[in-house]
């Protein structure tokens, strides 16, 4: 179950298209891609290892607290940094995994336990990402590029740490039935 204080702090009732609206509202003419002086794939993999280890050892609530503190700390910089990129990557990975799990749970059960629904998780993520990208005037094309790096390079690392038995089974050949 998610810590309600964290959840209410981050929750915004936004539609699933919040990032699209953010992209339209952002004046792309004034939004230049940040200068990346770091290996973005290595950075995302490191972020995946870090948040995966926290979740595996301490649970999802501690992982959320870590990400919240990451945003608070690294949004203070004057320029977009690899650390702030790591916060975003970790948020994306944790929310994607949690949404996949919660999508299999009866919505009534989620309500009874005080857990958010998948649309609520998505709305809260969209709000945090919109704020994060707006902080440094990051264009939507760069947000999409980071999402692709996370999906391709970060999620496999994260999932292997958090769900090691599932990852081990992925390497075994499937038996025909």
N, C-alpha and C positions, 0 to 999 in steps of 0.2 A: 504494500500500500504506500502511496506517495504521502510525504509529509504535507499536511494541509496548509501550513503556513507558507511553505515554498510554493505550493501549487497556486494558492490564492494570490500571492505576490506576483506571480508570473502570468496568470491567466488573463486573457483579454478575449472578449467575444467577437472574434474576427472570422470572416469567411475563409474557406480553404484557398481562396484566390488573393489573400492578403499580399503575398509576395508579388503577384502580378500587378496589383494596384500600386504597390511600392515602386515597382519598376517603371510603371507608366508615369507616376508622379515625379520620379527623379529626373532631373534634367541631365540626360546623358551627355550633352555637349560639354557640360562642366565637370563630368565625372570621368576622370581618367583612371585607367587601371593602375593599381599600386605598383611600385617598383619592388619586385620580389628579389631579395638578395639571399634567399634561402631555398633549399630543395623542398618544394611543396609536398611531393610524395613522401619523402622521408619524414617531414613534419607531421603529416596526417597519420602516418604509421606510428610515430612516437605518441601522438595524442591518443590513438586507438589503444595502444598498449597501456598507457597511463590510466585511462578511464575504465578500460576492461579490468585491469588489476584492482582498481578501487571497487568496482561493482562486484567482482567475484569475491573479494575478501570482506567487504563491509556492507554490501547491499545497494539497492537502487537509490534509497534516500540519501546515503552518503555521496553517491555519485552526483545526484542533483545538487546537493550543497556545494560540492567541489566545482561544478560547472557554474553555478551562480556566483561563487567567489571568484572564479576565473574571469567571468565577464566584468565583475566589479573592479578587479585589479587591473586587467589589461585594457579596459576601455579608457583608462586615464592617460594613455600615451598620446602624443601629438600626431603620430602616424600609425597606419595599419602595420601590425607586426606579426611575426610568425606565431607568437604566443596567443594573440587575439584570434588568429586563424585557427589555432589549435582549440580554443574555446568553442568556436563555431562548429568545427569538425566533431568534437566530442558531443555537443548538443545534438547534432544531426544523427550520429550513430546511436546514442542512447535512446532518443525518441523513436527512431525507426524500429529498433529492436522491441521497445516497449509497446509501440503501436501494433506490431505483428503479434505479440503475446496477447494484448488486450483484445484484439479483434477476434480471438478465439473464445473469449469469456462472454457469458451471457450478460447483456447490458444491465439487466436487473441486479445481477450479482455485483457488478461494478458499483452500481448506485448504492446498494446495501452496505458495501464495505467502504464507501466514501472515496472510491477511486474514480478518476476522470474517465470519460468515454474517449474513444479514438478521435472523434471530431474535436473534443476539448483539448486533447494533447496536441493535435495539429494546429489548432488556433493559437495555443500558447507558444508553440514553436515558431509559427509565422510571426507572431508579435515580437518575440526575442530576436529573430533573424532580421526582421525589418528594422528594428532599433539598432542592431549591431552593424548592419550594412550602412545605415544612414549616418552613424557616428563618423564614418570615414568616407562617406560619399562613394561607396563601392557600386559600380554599375551592375545591373542584372546579369550581364554576360559573365562577369567575374564570379558572381554568386553561383551561377550555373556551372562554371568551370570547377569551382571548389566542390560542389555537390557531386560532380562526376568523379573527381579524385577520391572523395570519401567513399562513394559506392564501389569504386573499382579497387582501391588500395587499402582503405581504412576498415571497412566493414569486415572483410575476411579476417583481419588481425583481431579485431574486437570480438567477433563471434567465436573465434577459436579459443580465446581466453575465457569468455563468459560461459560458453557452452562446449567444453572440451570433448565431452562424450559424443555430441552430435557431430563435431568436426572429425572425430576419429571414425565415425560410421560413414562419413562422406568419402573416405578413402577406400572403403571396402567395396568390392563389387556387389551389386544388387543381385539377389537370387531371383530367377524367373519363377513365377507362380503359375 
